Amino acid sequence: MTQSFALIDGNSFYCSCERVFDPKLRRRPVIVLSNNDGCAVARTAEAKALGIKMGAPMFQIRELCKREGVVVFSSNYSLYGDMSRRMNTIYERFSPDIEIYSIDESFLDLTPVAPEHREELGRDLRSTVSKWTGVPTCVGIGPTKTIAKLANKIAKTTPQLGGVCDLTNDEALRDWLPLMALEDIWGIGRASQTKLGAFGCKTAADVAALDPKLARQTLTVVGERIIQELRGQPCINLESVAPTRKGCAVTRSFSGRVESLEVMQEAIAAHATRLGEKLRHHGLATDHVTVFFHTSPFDNGPSRSVSTTVDFPEASNDTLVLVRAAKWGARQIWKPGYRYAKAGLMTVDLVALEMSPRALIGALDREKSGRLMEALDACNKKLGRGAVFPAAAGIARQQKAWVTKFDMRSPRYTTRLEEVPVVGRA
């Protein structure tokens, strides 16, 4: 049976989640900002029509937003993540195999579905998601994941298709490939576009017609796979089971500038706390962390960017171990006289905790550590993230310059009981 994939994603997903809980926003321009309310990371069609670009800094578009009545939100990741989870639960009713590609995109395996029924299934999928969550979506269907991504782009930009585009038909594929630009092809970045342009390629059809061996020499094996995928030959499998993470990072820009070691260590400790949560969630551990912080290139004062790696005797995901190491690293590279704008922690070569080797000297009591971390995670799951945390991460967080700013965040409607909408209150 010929393979077939569908890619479904939420239209202006963050903005659509905001509109679900405030119908008055349906036809108004809406944007969602990045951390610290820095720049636009999601825009409705109405906001795009006003000329607001992806990544536009808020300070540059503030007057435009006021003048045109643009509704501006801070990022509400609790809401967006939960809405994504609900949507993927719906997808499971339509396909036994799903790959969650990003917070708003998922691939579905439609191979068992007869060709004549695939477009109908796509329309039913869109309708069900809309009815059950209120989020509008588009569906692209193709014989490969790369073509499914192209079909999704076509569905978004061609209103007469009604949000669903099926390119599993050879004739339809031949008609559409010459109309798709290089930047529309999944996996083709700016550098690759330049290389392909040197070969005279301007459209997806031109890329599909390239010699795969030549593409491999120029764009490595990835380029060769893209050509085969555009020709309808699947080379990229569906990852229904997420691959094991090899690295993890927690980085944040500060809402203000940090100029003291004490405040920097609080920020680093808070990042280490979040890193521990992530590692335990995936059942992984690390035997080192890289601490970094730097100034902003937009400030007028002296600039500095610095990092250091701190090793442990053995792999761990214990928050207290991570906090101690992170604070020690920050102390080693600290230098006063600078206004730091961002800090973070990174780690790679993650391992499963139960399979990691033990240290001969300085070994951690894993049983005691495990019970403590289990209790910590249970409290935060029941009471909300951040209900219990190490004192090193700062007590009065809302007053700290390093805390991420969400001044215009909407309520976390689906994950916080105290923020659930109330109907009929006097």
Solvent accessible surface area in square Angstrom, and as a share of the most:
residue,aa,sasa,rsa
1,M,182,0.81
2,T,100,0.58
3,Q,73,0.33
4,S,0,0.00
5,F,2,0.01
6,A,0,0.00
7,L,1,0.01
8,I,0,0.00
9,D,5,0.03
10,G,1,0.01
11,N,38,0.20
12,S,36,0.23
13,F,10,0.04
14,Y,41,0.16
15,C,0,0.00
16,S,7,0.04
17,C,0,0.00
18,E,4,0.02
19,R,38,0.14
20,V,32,0.18
21,F,59,0.25
22,D,40,0.21
23,P,85,0.53
24,K,164,0.70
25,L,8,0.04
26,R,126,0.46
27,R,212,0.78
28,R,109,0.40
29,P,20,0.13
30,V,0,0.00
31,I,0,0.00
32,V,0,0.00
33,L,0,0.00
34,S,24,0.16
35,N,46,0.24
36,N,20,0.10
37,D,16,0.08
38,G,34,0.32
39,C,37,0.22
40,A,0,0.00
41,V,49,0.28
42,A,9,0.07
43,R,37,0.14
44,T,3,0.02
45,A,74,0.57
46,E,58,0.26
47,A,0,0.00
48,K,97,0.41
49,A,90,0.70
50,L,58,0.29
51,G,43,0.41
52,I,2,0.01
53,K,139,0.59
54,M,113,0.51
55,G,35,0.34
56,A,13,0.10
57,P,42,0.26
58,M,14,0.06
59,F,147,0.61
60,Q,120,0.54
61,I,15,0.08
62,R,102,0.37
63,E,113,0.51
64,L,36,0.18
65,C,6,0.03
66,K,141,0.60
67,R,164,0.60
68,E,75,0.34
69,G,30,0.29
70,V,13,0.07
71,V,28,0.16
72,V,24,0.14
73,F,28,0.12
74,S,0,0.00
75,S,1,0.00
76,N,1,0.00
77,Y,97,0.37
78,S,47,0.30
79,L,0,0.00
80,Y,0,0.00
81,G,32,0.31
82,D,18,0.09
83,M,5,0.02
84,S,10,0.06
85,R,138,0.50
86,R,96,0.35
87,M,4,0.02
88,N,14,0.07
89,T,69,0.40
90,I,8,0.04
91,Y,5,0.02
92,E,115,0.51
93,R,173,0.63
94,F,40,0.17
95,S,4,0.03
96,P,113,0.71
97,D,54,0.28
98,I,22,0.11
99,E,16,0.07
100,I,107,0.55
101,Y,89,0.34
102,S,42,0.27
103,I,64,0.32
104,D,38,0.20
105,E,28,0.12
106,S,1,0.01
107,F,0,0.00
108,L,0,0.00
109,D,27,0.14
110,L,0,0.00
111,T,22,0.13
112,P,87,0.55
113,V,27,0.16
114,A,37,0.29
115,P,86,0.54
116,E,129,0.58
117,H,95,0.42
118,R,10,0.04
119,E,71,0.32
120,E,114,0.51
121,L,33,0.16
122,G,1,0.01
123,R,96,0.35
124,D,74,0.38
125,L,1,0.00
126,R,64,0.23
127,S,47,0.30
128,T,18,0.11
129,V,0,0.00
130,S,52,0.34
131,K,158,0.67
132,W,142,0.50
133,T,14,0.08
134,G,30,0.28
135,V,0,0.00
136,P,57,0.36
137,T,2,0.01
138,C,7,0.04
139,V,1,0.00
140,G,0,0.00
141,I,0,0.00
142,G,0,0.00
143,P,15,0.09
144,T,0,0.00
145,K,4,0.02
146,T,1,0.00
147,I,0,0.00
148,A,0,0.00
149,K,39,0.17
150,L,0,0.00
151,A,0,0.00
152,N,8,0.04
153,K,83,0.35
154,I,2,0.01
155,A,4,0.03
156,K,91,0.38
157,T,88,0.51
158,T,16,0.10
159,P,115,0.72
160,Q,150,0.66
161,L,48,0.24
162,G,35,0.34
163,G,6,0.06
164,V,2,0.01
165,C,6,0.03
166,D,32,0.17
167,L,1,0.01
168,T,31,0.18
169,N,88,0.45
170,D,97,0.50
171,E,109,0.49
172,A,27,0.21
173,L,16,0.08
174,R,156,0.57
175,D,90,0.47
176,W,63,0.22
177,L,14,0.07
178,P,65,0.41
179,L,126,0.63
180,M,13,0.06
181,A,35,0.27
182,L,17,0.08
183,E,113,0.51
184,D,32,0.17
185,I,5,0.02
186,W,53,0.19
187,G,53,0.51
188,I,13,0.07
189,G,40,0.38
190,R,212,0.77
191,A,73,0.57
192,S,25,0.16
193,Q,42,0.19
194,T,103,0.60
195,K,92,0.39
196,L,1,0.01
197,G,40,0.38
198,A,89,0.69
199,F,86,0.36
200,G,50,0.48
201,C,6,0.03
202,K,156,0.66
203,T,32,0.18
204,A,0,0.00
205,A,29,0.22
206,D,53,0.28
207,V,2,0.01
208,A,13,0.10
209,A,82,0.63
210,L,23,0.11
211,D,76,0.40
212,P,23,0.14
213,K,150,0.63
214,L,63,0.31
215,A,1,0.01
216,R,127,0.46
217,Q,151,0.67
218,T,36,0.21
219,L,19,0.09
220,T,84,0.49
221,V,52,0.30
222,V,78,0.45
223,G,3,0.02
224,E,35,0.16
225,R,112,0.41
226,I,8,0.04
227,I,2,0.01
228,Q,37,0.17
229,E,0,0.00
230,L,1,0.00
231,R,100,0.37
232,G,23,0.23
233,Q,92,0.41
234,P,55,0.34
235,C,53,0.32
236,I,54,0.28
237,N,111,0.57
238,L,35,0.17
239,E,84,0.38
240,S,61,0.40
241,V,128,0.73
242,A,84,0.65
243,P,88,0.56
244,T,97,0.56
245,R,88,0.32
246,K,159,0.68
247,G,26,0.25
248,C,8,0.05
249,A,43,0.33
250,V,3,0.01
251,T,44,0.25
252,R,75,0.28
253,S,47,0.30
254,F,8,0.03
255,S,44,0.29
256,G,24,0.23
257,R,76,0.28
258,V,1,0.01
259,E,103,0.46
260,S,47,0.31
261,L,49,0.24
262,E,126,0.57
263,V,39,0.22
264,M,0,0.00
265,Q,24,0.11
266,E,27,0.12
267,A,0,0.00
268,I,0,0.00
269,A,0,0.00
270,A,12,0.09
271,H,9,0.04
272,A,0,0.00
273,T,10,0.06
274,R,57,0.21
275,L,0,0.00
276,G,0,0.00
277,E,28,0.13
278,K,47,0.20
279,L,2,0.01
280,R,38,0.14
281,H,149,0.66
282,H,83,0.37
283,G,37,0.35
284,L,9,0.05
285,A,0,0.00
286,T,1,0.01
287,D,67,0.35
288,H,26,0.12
289,V,0,0.00
290,T,27,0.16
291,V,0,0.00
292,F,30,0.12
293,F,0,0.00
294,H,51,0.23
295,T,9,0.05
296,S,13,0.08
297,P,114,0.71
298,F,184,0.77
299,D,42,0.22
300,N,162,0.83
301,G,42,0.40
302,P,88,0.55
303,S,87,0.56
304,R,51,0.19
305,S,93,0.60
306,V,33,0.19
307,S,65,0.42
308,T,34,0.20
309,T,72,0.42
310,V,16,0.09
311,D,110,0.57
312,F,23,0.09
313,P,96,0.60
314,E,11,0.05
315,A,8,0.06
316,S,4,0.03
317,N,16,0.08
318,D,6,0.03
319,T,0,0.00
320,L,69,0.34
321,V,21,0.12
322,L,0,0.00
323,V,8,0.04
324,R,148,0.54
325,A,11,0.08
326,A,0,0.00
327,K,57,0.24
328,W,123,0.43
329,G,0,0.00
330,A,0,0.00
331,R,112,0.41
332,Q,95,0.42
333,I,19,0.10
334,W,42,0.15
335,K,101,0.43
336,P,95,0.59
337,G,65,0.62
338,Y,36,0.14
339,R,114,0.42
340,Y,0,0.00
341,A,10,0.08
342,K,61,0.26
343,A,0,0.00
344,G,0,0.00
345,L,0,0.00
346,M,83,0.37
347,T,4,0.02
348,V,84,0.48
349,D,109,0.56
350,L,19,0.09
351,V,60,0.34
352,A,27,0.21
353,L,46,0.23
354,E,138,0.62
355,M,158,0.71
356,S,9,0.06
357,P,112,0.70
358,R,118,0.43
359,A,19,0.14
360,L,183,0.91
361,I,154,0.78
362,G,58,0.56
363,A,55,0.42
364,L,48,0.24
365,D,83,0.43
366,R,50,0.18
367,E,127,0.57
368,K,129,0.55
369,S,13,0.09
370,G,38,0.37
371,R,139,0.51
372,L,88,0.44
373,M,6,0.03
374,E,125,0.56
375,A,53,0.41
376,L,19,0.10
377,D,49,0.25
378,A,57,0.44
379,C,52,0.31
380,N,14,0.07
381,K,184,0.78
382,K,171,0.72
383,L,119,0.59
384,G,15,0.15
385,R,152,0.55
386,G,31,0.30
387,A,49,0.38
388,V,61,0.35
389,F,53,0.22
390,P,19,0.12
391,A,74,0.57
392,A,33,0.26
393,A,0,0.00
394,G,2,0.02
395,I,127,0.64
396,A,36,0.28
397,R,64,0.24
398,Q,146,0.65
399,Q,139,0.62
400,K,55,0.23
401,A,41,0.32
402,W,13,0.05
403,V,43,0.25
404,T,21,0.12
405,K,76,0.32
406,F,60,0.25
407,D,107,0.55
408,M,75,0.33
409,R,91,0.33
410,S,11,0.07
411,P,59,0.37
412,R,38,0.14
413,Y,34,0.13
414,T,34,0.20
415,T,64,0.37
416,R,59,0.21
417,L,156,0.78
418,E,134,0.60
419,E,41,0.18
420,V,66,0.38
421,P,72,0.46
422,V,90,0.52
423,V,145,0.83
424,G,77,0.74
425,R,188,0.69
426,A,145,1.12
